[in-house]
């Protein structure tokens, strides 16, 4: 499960996964020193009619997902 969003002028992927091979596993937010050893096939669902952004949380410094309400272009 994750999100694909705009961060400044470029798209960014934030992904939570559970993967493993043999005795090694990785669960949670795969970032930092994660090593990619396989290719995933993914399905992307676009949710329309809402406005959402990843905004920096001043307490943690992380960019957290915020649902801001109906988008202006959403049909009534």
C-alpha positions in Angstrom: 0.0 0.0 0.0 1.4 3.4 -0.8 0.8 6.7 -2.5 2.1 8.4 -5.6 2.1 12.2 -5.2 3.7 15.4 -6.4 6.5 16.8 -4.3 7.4 20.2 -5.7 7.9 19.5 -9.4 8.4 15.8 -9.4 6.3 12.6 -8.7 7.3 10.7 -5.5 6.4 7.2 -4.4 5.8 6.3 -0.8 5.4 2.6 -0.4 4.7 0.2 2.5 5.5 -3.4 1.8 6.0 -6.8 3.3 8.5 -8.8 1.3 10.9 -11.7 2.0 13.2 -14.3 0.5 14.7 -17.1 2.5 15.3 -16.0 6.1 15.3 -12.2 5.2 12.2 -10.0 5.4 11.4 -6.4 5.1 8.1 -5.0 6.4 6.9 -1.4 6.6 8.2 1.7 4.9 10.9 0.6 2.5 13.3 3.5 2.3 16.8 4.5 3.3 19.1 1.6 2.9 16.6 -0.8 1.4 18.0 -3.1 -1.3 15.9 -4.0 -4.3 16.2 -7.7 -5.3 13.0 -8.2 -7.1 10.6 -6.4 -9.4 7.0 -6.0 -8.4 3.9 -5.8 -10.6 1.5 -3.2 -9.2 -2.0 -2.0 -9.7 -2.7 1.7 -9.3 -6.1 3.0 -8.3 -6.8 6.6 -8.9 -9.2 8.2 -6.3 -10.9 11.2 -7.8 -13.2 13.8 -6.3 -10.9 14.6 -3.3 -7.9 16.8 -2.7 -5.0 15.2 -1.0 -1.4 16.3 -0.4 1.6 15.2 1.5 2.5 18.1 3.8 5.4 18.4 6.2 4.5 17.7 9.8 6.3 20.2 12.0 6.6 17.8 14.9 8.2 14.9 13.0 9.5 16.5 9.9 7.9 13.8 7.8 5.6 14.5 4.8 2.3 13.0 5.9 -0.8 12.4 3.8 -3.5 14.9 4.4 -7.0 14.5 2.9 -8.2 18.1 2.3 -11.8 17.5 1.1 -13.6 17.6 -2.3 -11.5 18.7 -5.2 -12.8 21.8 -7.1 -13.1 19.8 -10.3 -15.2 17.0 -8.7 -18.7 16.6 -10.1 -21.6 17.5 -7.7 
